[in-house]
Amino acid sequence: MPITYHVVPHEDGWAYRLDDVFSEAFPNHAAALAAARIAAERHERSDEDRFISYQSEDGKWHNEVAAGRDRPETEVVDSAETATDAPTPR
């Protein structure tokens, strides 16, 4: 199951969203779409193993090693291609 980046209207502009987290706002659709594609490509790129720390929803901190070769498949979904109420890009 791929990780999906959604390009959506956001804060009087456009952004991409991964789950419930939004990127910075971009002034136009094309910039947000390009940034989402770059983020998705980087998400798939193999790298070195890394030590990561993160806080779970219950407030506990976790430490683990993220394998650099274990990368997810990603996709970019553009809401402008499917929505009729999307704002006009600037």
C-alpha positions in Angstrom: 0.0 0.0 0.0 1.7 3.3 -1.1 2.1 6.4 1.0 -0.1 9.1 -0.6 0.7 12.8 -0.8 -2.4 14.8 -1.6 -2.1 18.2 -3.3 -4.9 20.4 -1.9 -6.1 24.0 -1.5 -4.7 25.3 1.8 -4.4 28.8 3.5 -5.4 30.8 0.4 -3.0 28.8 -1.7 -2.0 25.2 -2.2 -0.1 22.6 -0.1 0.5 18.9 -0.1 -0.7 16.8 2.8 0.6 13.5 4.1 -2.0 12.0 6.5 -3.1 15.0 8.7 0.1 17.0 8.2 0.3 19.8 5.7 3.4 21.2 4.0 4.0 24.9 3.9 1.6 26.9 1.8 2.6 27.5 -1.8 1.3 30.5 -3.8 0.1 28.3 -6.7 -1.0 24.8 -7.6 2.1 24.1 -9.8 4.5 24.9 -7.0 2.7 22.6 -4.6 2.4 19.8 -7.1 6.2 20.0 -7.9 7.0 20.0 -4.2 4.8 17.0 -3.5 6.5 15.1 -6.3 9.9 15.9 -4.9 8.9 14.9 -1.4 7.4 11.6 -2.7 10.6 10.8 -4.7 12.8 11.5 -1.7 10.6 9.4 0.5 11.3 6.4 -1.7 15.1 7.0 -2.1 17.3 4.5 -0.4 19.8 5.9 2.1 22.0 4.8 5.0 20.4 3.3 8.1 19.5 6.0 10.6 18.8 6.2 14.3 15.4 7.9 14.8 13.4 9.1 17.8 9.7 9.9 17.7 6.9 10.5 20.1 3.7 8.4 19.8 0.2 9.7 20.4 0.3 8.5 24.0 3.3 10.8 24.7 5.9 8.1 24.9 9.2 8.5 23.1 10.6 5.6 21.0 14.1 5.0 19.6 14.8 2.7 16.7 17.0 2.2 13.7 15.3 2.9 10.4 16.7 0.8 7.6 17.7 3.0 4.7 17.0 0.3 2.2 13.4 -0.3 3.5 11.6 2.5 1.6 7.9 2.7 0.9 6.2 3.1 -2.4 4.7 6.6 -2.8 2.1 8.3 -4.9 0.9 11.9 -5.5 -2.9 12.6 -5.8 -3.8 16.0 -7.3 -7.1 17.2 -6.0 -7.2 19.8 -8.8 -7.7 17.0 -11.2 -10.7 15.6 -9.3 -12.4 18.6 -7.7 -14.6 21.1 -9.3 -14.6 23.5 -6.3 -10.8 23.9 -6.2 -9.6 27.6 -6.1 -8.1 29.0 -9.3 -4.3 28.9 -9.0 -2.7 32.3 -8.8 
